[in-house]
Amino acid sequence: MKKFWEVLLNSVVYRAVSLVVQFAMVSAIFGLITNWKVVVACNLVCFIWYVAYHMLVIKVRRRTKIQSKMYTSIRNRRIKLYLSHAIRGSHGDSPPCDIQMSNCEIAKQAANLIKGRFPNLDMYVPANAEAFVYQTYSRGLLTDTQILDIDCHILSGCDGVIAYDFDTSKGVEVEVKYAIDHGIPVFRFKEINQESINGIGDFIRSIGTPLNIQ
């Protein structure tokens, strides 16, 4: 509203000055009595056009500015992905600790490679907390169900899930199903190579955030 009144005031002042000048010119050349209606009508049309045009310009600039801010906000936003991966995998319910740590190391290496290619990406990797989880599980402080519930809760705060299927995993299937059921985008891959990196890049862009690729 402030812009409207500013435009209106500017137009009134401009038209008032212009009207005085035109009256003076018309009076001197043609005579005021026979031409004043034409002068007033022309100024009225110009006044309406001036106000309408400048209000349209202000509206377009405001919309452009808002869209620019939204794009900048989206472009600068750091999205977060959840890396779903096997820990015990196909080795049964109670594999040796070194098997679980080996699987976690595979996941960490993949995560480091992915983050190296997409510097603006935040990623939650369960393998980074596996030492703590393993200790609590082995001492009976947490069950499989409780661990997966916690993982799914963390997953719910992410923009998408990338599932690294280097081994079969019941946990991965639970997490992927949870993501799908809650409308969270999912991308699955079996090997960490150029094809899967390109696929992850396309997946990230489909979420709506452009990232720099190194």
Secondary structure, 3 states (H helix, E strand, C coil): CHHHHHHHHHHHHHHHHHHHHHHHHHHHHCCHHHHHHHHHHHHHHHHHHHHHHHHHHHHHHHHHHHHHHHHHHHHHCCCEEEEEECCCCCCCCCCCHHHHHHHHHHHHHHHHHHHHHCCCCEEECHHHHHHHHHHHHHCCCCCHHHHHHHHHHHHCCCCEEEEECCCCCHHHHHHHHHHHHCCCCEEEECCCCHHHHHHHHHHHHHHCCCCCCC
